[in-house]
Amino acid sequence: YGVRLLMPFSGRWFYGDSLFIVDPWLWILFGTSVILGGRNRVRAARMLIAVAAAYILIMMGSARAARNIVADAWVRDTGTAAQSLMVGPVPVDPFRKAVIVDAGDRYRTGTFNWFDRRTVFTDLTIGKNAEHPAVSAARHDRQIAGILVWARFPFWVIVPTTEGTRVTVRDMRFTQGYGEALNHVD
């Protein structure tokens, strides 16, 4: 999900968006190679490790190519380039990608499928709410500042309460179903 390769000299994050964090195909390949290696079938185990390495390289190339296709589709649909874009892996299906587009003050999501090389953007948009006055105050909290170092696509959920305003920061990468956030986001 990202690594800061140049620490402590630079806090810049690098993202590959190539493999799902728990890719079942890699687990199967690696697990089978461990089992075979333990049974003195070293040649077969090495072959599976080579297949796993090839799979990783293919997924890296696939991620880069899909990102270019999605970026072009976004420009065709909207007439503007995305400020930021994620075309990331999904569980189990290496031919499908989840899409998050930073469209300035909002995010849009979508999917990309290699079988038809088609990008579908949802009509749903999630406002960032970053300019809300309560967000400015929340940014000064140490824990929030720590989250913002890590959050790639942050948005703010603003909820008026009897005591004032509750501000919650979320990351679009981890909002499956959006749930509560959709009820409170512009």
C-alpha positions in Angstrom: 0.0 0.0 0.0 3.0 2.2 -0.1 6.5 2.6 1.2 8.8 5.5 1.9 12.0 4.3 0.3 14.0 7.4 0.9 13.5 7.8 4.7 15.0 9.5 6.6 16.1 11.8 3.8 12.6 12.2 2.2 9.1 11.3 3.4 7.9 10.8 -0.2 5.6 7.7 -0.6 6.0 5.3 -3.5 3.0 3.2 -4.6 2.9 0.3 -7.0 -0.8 -0.5 -6.8 0.2 -3.9 -8.3 -0.8 -6.6 -5.9 -3.7 -6.9 -3.4 -2.2 -7.0 0.1 -3.3 -10.7 0.6 -3.1 -12.0 -3.0 -4.5 -15.5 -2.8 -2.6 -16.6 -6.0 0.7 -15.7 -4.5 -0.2 -17.4 -1.2 -1.0 -20.6 -3.2 2.2 -20.4 -5.2 4.4 -19.7 -2.2 2.6 -22.2 0.1 2.8 -25.0 -2.5 6.5 -24.3 -3.1 7.1 -24.5 0.7 5.3 -27.9 0.9 7.1 -29.2 -2.2 10.5 -28.0 -1.0 9.9 -29.7 2.4 9.3 -33.0 0.5 12.6 -32.7 -1.3 10.9 -31.6 -4.6 13.2 -28.6 -4.8 13.0 -28.3 -8.6 9.2 -28.1 -8.5 9.4 -25.6 -5.6 11.9 -23.4 -7.6 9.6 -23.5 -10.6 6.7 -22.3 -8.5 8.8 -19.5 -7.1 9.7 -18.5 -10.7 6.0 -18.5 -11.6 5.3 -16.3 -8.6 8.1 -13.9 -9.7 6.6 -13.8 -13.3 3.1 -13.2 -11.8 4.4 -10.2 -9.8 6.2 -8.7 -12.8 3.1 -9.2 -15.0 0.9 -7.6 -12.3 3.3 -4.6 -12.1 3.1 -4.1 -15.9 -0.6 -4.6 -15.8 -1.0 -1.9 -13.1 1.0 0.6 -15.0 -0.8 -0.1 -18.3 -4.2 0.0 -16.6 -3.4 3.3 -14.9 -2.6 4.9 -18.3 -5.8 3.5 -19.8 -7.9 4.8 -16.9 -6.2 8.3 -17.0 -7.0 8.6 -20.7 -10.6 7.5 -20.0 -11.0 10.1 -17.3 -9.7 12.9 -19.7 -12.1 11.7 -22.4 -15.1 11.7 -19.9 -14.3 15.0 -18.1 -12.0 17.0 -20.4 -9.5 17.4 -17.5 -6.6 15.4 -16.1 -7.1 13.9 -12.6 -5.2 15.5 -9.8 -4.3 12.1 -8.6 -5.3 8.6 -9.5 -5.3 5.1 -8.1 -5.9 2.0 -10.2 -5.5 -0.7 -7.5 -5.9 -4.4 -7.2 -9.0 -6.1 -5.8 -9.2 -9.4 -4.0 -9.0 -12.6 -6.0 -9.5 -11.2 -9.5 -6.2 -10.0 -11.1 -8.1 -8.8 -14.2 -10.2 -6.2 -12.4 -9.0 -3.0 -10.8 -10.6 -0.5 -8.3 -10.3 3.1 -9.4 -10.2 6.2 -7.3 -9.9 9.6 -9.0 -9.0 12.8 -7.2 -11.2 15.4 -9.1 -10.1 18.4 -7.0 -12.6 19.0 -4.2 -14.2 15.5 -4.6 -13.3 11.9 -5.3 -15.0 9.6 -7.8 -14.6 5.8 -7.9 -14.9 3.3 -10.6 -13.6 0.0 -12.0 -11.4 -1.2 -14.8 -11.6 -4.6 -16.4 -8.9 -6.1 -18.6 -11.3 -8.4 -20.4 -13.0 -5.6 -22.2 -10.4 -2.9 -21.4 -13.3 -0.8 -20.1 -13.3 1.8 -17.4 -16.6 2.6 -15.7 -16.8 5.6 -13.4 -19.6 5.7 -10.8 -21.9 8.7 -10.6 -21.2 8.8 -6.9 -18.9 11.6 -5.7 -17.4 12.0 -2.2 -16.6 15.6 -1.2 -13.3 16.1 0.5 -14.7 18.8 2.8 -11.1 19.9 3.3 -12.0 23.6 3.4 -14.5 23.3 6.3 -13.5 25.4 9.3 -13.7 22.5 11.6 -11.2 20.6 9.5 -8.6 23.3 10.0 -8.9 22.8 13.7 -8.8 19.0 13.5 -5.5 19.1 11.4 -3.7 20.5 14.5 -4.4 17.3 16.5 -1.3 15.1 16.7 -3.2 11.8 15.9 -4.9 13.4 12.9 -1.6 14.8 11.6 -0.1 11.3 11.9 -3.0 9.8 9.9 -2.6 12.4 7.2 1.0 11.4 6.7 -0.2 8.0 5.7 -3.6 8.8 4.1 -3.4 8.9 0.3 -6.9 10.0 -0.5 -8.2 11.7 2.7 -11.7 13.1 3.1 -13.4 14.6 6.1 -16.8 13.6 7.5 -18.4 16.6 9.3 -21.2 15.9 11.8 -22.9 18.6 13.8 -23.5 17.5 17.4 -25.0 19.1 20.5 -21.5 19.7 21.8 -20.2 21.2 18.5 -18.9 19.5 15.4 -17.4 16.0 15.1 -14.7 15.7 12.5 -13.5 12.4 11.2 -10.9 11.8 8.6 -11.1 8.8 6.3 -9.2 7.5 3.3 -11.0 6.6 0.1 -8.9 3.4 -0.2 -10.6 2.0 2.9 -14.3 2.9 2.5 -15.9 -0.3 1.3 -19.6 0.6 0.8 -19.0 4.1 2.1 -21.6 3.5 4.8 -21.9 6.3 7.3 -19.6 8.6 5.3 -22.2 9.1 2.5 -24.8 10.3 5.0 -22.5 13.2 6.0 -20.3 14.1 3.0 -21.2 17.0 0.7 
